[in-house]
Amino acid sequence: MQRLLMFAAACVFSAGCLSDNTVEISLTRLDCGSAPEPSNVSRFSDAYDYRDTKIQFTYSCYLIKHGENYLMWDAGNPDDGSPRAPQKNLVTLLGELNIKPNQIDYLALSHYHGDHIGQSYLLPDATLLVGQGDWDALSGRVPNRMANAAPVKHWVDGNGKVDVVAKDKDIFGDGTVIMLGMPGHTPGHSALLVQLKTMGYVLLSGDLAHFHENYDNERVPSFNTNRADTLASFDRFKDIAKNLNATVIIQHDARDIDKLPSFPQAAR
């Protein structure tokens, strides 16, 4: 027991920690919306790189099964019938996996933008995991016009459990699923590191980058909250990817969908 506790404590501070846990872990991509056509991405670089570029965006949520526990990473676009709304909401998709909403233990949000928190309200029993800077904005402690708190009102009003993440968080305490503080896009932006037995390490980007070219060239969107923090997060994220030989999944880039098995299949 002492060895396990020491191991878990060390993993909180080390994204490179290898788990010796035998728990079953899987990662499933859920379709949480799609842009009806390629989007102009000129505003995704403050250096004017992409003035004539259009990219097909997608909106993804990810279900991580850790033994008997479940974590949902991001909640996608709202189920409101808009052109970018998902064809099936999270409750329906979970039902197709024979999972009930109240079985989701954690809802971890990469950041506070509406296309990542839109269906949060469908998982009210989950513990909300959110970066400190983003929670401060959502809860009104530090007002921010880009933070739409409506989908997470349940937690803001004190009706659900919230775990505010200041830096990194080893969610299950064994080094297999780590929420990584990657500020810059928003004050409390995070990415997610998942260790799978067969596929190896997977890094889910949040909105550190929105498409391949943006990631490769480390371009900063004009609407990010902090340019220096964004560049520092790029450096850290890429170092982790290199050191762990991780599969990087840029969540909004439709070209990365095929890096994981098609729903309802899961990566393991």
Secondary structure, 3 states (H helix, E strand, C coil): CHHHHHHHHHHHCCCCCCCCCCCCEEEEEEEEEECCCCEECHHHCCCCCCCCCEECEEEEEEEEEECCEEEEECCCCCCCCCCCCCCCCHHHHHHHCCCCHHHCCEEECCCCCHHHHCCHHHCCCCEEEEEHHHHHHHCCCCCCCCCCCHHHHHHHCCCCCEEEECCCEECCCCCCEEEEECCCCCCCCEEEEEEECCCEEEEECCCCCCCHHHHHCCCCCCCCCCHHHHHHHHHHHHHHHHHHCCEEECCCEHHHHHHCCCCCCCEC
